[in-house]
Amino acid sequence: MAEWRYNLDICRKCSIYVPYVKEENMVQLRVIAQDAPPPIVGFSDAEERAMQRAAINLFDRWELTDAEAATLLGGISVRTFQRWKDGNLGHVGNDLAARLSNLMGIHKALRLLFAENERVYAWIKKPNTAFGGNSALGVMLAGQLTDLMRVRRYLDTQRSPW
């Protein structure tokens, strides 16, 4: 019976392991040429500022404290959020842009689900069996991007169950 040995040689350019046979009973890795991944498409500065302003207005309608808002925004400092409210908006990184985008998606889904503004803005603090009796705000205040995504996915399934 042949003895198999593995030589794990990493491709420096593309970080992909691919096996190939170099000698009769020895498995090796060879590099597969690969184009560079496409650049991450982000938001323009104008889109980022628009999402920041929308988030400020949304948090006001949800009646959140500045500390709660800062948590939903990924743990930015309360002072930074207060500067946003004063109109000092700036560039946001990928994580914060994803959070803002998910918050806008949550708001959009609520507007599509409920005709009455009171229900749109009150729902976020109501206990929900889908979240184990916790409110959507309680879920999101756990602080992870995936917590925002969980609430958004739930709302998206509620408005289009197919």
Backbone hydrogen bonds, N-H to C=O, Kabsch-Sander energy under -0.5 kcal/mol:
donor,donor_aa,acceptor,acceptor_aa,energy
4,W,2,A,-0.5
5,R,25,N,-0.6
7,N,27,V,-1.4
8,L,6,Y,-0.6
9,D,7,N,-1.1
10,I,8,L,-0.5
11,C,16,I,-0.5
12,R,10,I,-0.6
15,S,11,C,-2.0
20,Y,28,Q,-4.6
22,K,20,Y,-0.6
22,K,26,M,-1.3
23,E,26,M,-0.8
26,M,23,E,-1.5
27,V,5,R,-1.8
28,Q,20,Y,-3.7
30,R,18,V,-2.6
33,A,31,V,-0.6
42,G,40,I,-0.7
48,E,44,S,-2.5
49,R,45,D,-2.4
50,A,46,A,-2.3
51,M,47,E,-2.5
52,Q,48,E,-2.3
53,R,49,R,-2.6
54,A,50,A,-2.5
55,A,51,M,-2.5
56,I,52,Q,-2.1
57,N,53,R,-2.1
58,L,54,A,-2.7
59,F,55,A,-2.9
60,D,56,I,-1.7
61,R,57,N,-2.1
62,W,58,L,-2.4
63,E,60,D,-0.7
64,L,59,F,-2.4
69,A,65,T,-2.4
70,A,66,D,-2.5
71,T,67,A,-1.9
72,L,68,E,-2.3
73,L,69,A,-1.5
74,G,71,T,-1.8
75,G,70,A,-2.1
76,I,70,A,-1.2
81,F,77,S,-2.0
82,Q,78,V,-2.4
83,R,79,R,-2.2
84,W,80,T,-2.0
85,K,81,F,-2.2
86,D,82,Q,-1.5
87,G,84,W,-2.0
88,N,83,R,-2.7
89,L,87,G,-1.5
97,A,93,G,-2.4
98,A,94,N,-2.4
99,R,95,D,-2.1
100,L,96,L,-2.7
101,S,97,A,-2.5
102,N,98,A,-2.2
103,L,99,R,-2.5
104,M,100,L,-2.3
105,G,101,S,-2.0
106,I,102,N,-2.4
107,H,103,L,-2.3
108,K,104,M,-2.5
109,A,105,G,-2.4
110,L,106,I,-2.3
111,R,107,H,-2.3
112,L,108,K,-1.9
113,L,109,A,-2.1
114,F,110,L,-2.4
120,V,116,E,-1.9
121,Y,117,N,-2.3
122,A,118,E,-1.8
123,W,119,R,-2.0
125,K,122,A,-1.7
126,K,122,A,-0.5
126,K,123,W,-1.4
128,N,134,N,-1.6
131,F,128,N,-1.5
132,G,129,T,-1.7
133,G,128,N,-2.1
134,N,131,F,-1.3
136,A,126,K,-0.6
137,L,124,I,-2.6
139,V,135,S,-2.0
140,M,136,A,-2.6
141,L,137,L,-2.4
142,A,139,V,-1.5
143,G,140,M,-1.9
147,D,144,Q,-1.0
148,L,144,Q,-1.2
149,M,145,L,-2.2
150,R,146,T,-2.1
151,V,147,D,-1.6
152,R,148,L,-2.4
153,R,149,M,-3.0
154,Y,150,R,-2.2
155,L,151,V,-2.4
156,D,152,R,-2.7
157,T,153,R,-2.3
158,Q,154,Y,-1.7
159,R,155,L,-1.7
160,S,156,D,-1.2
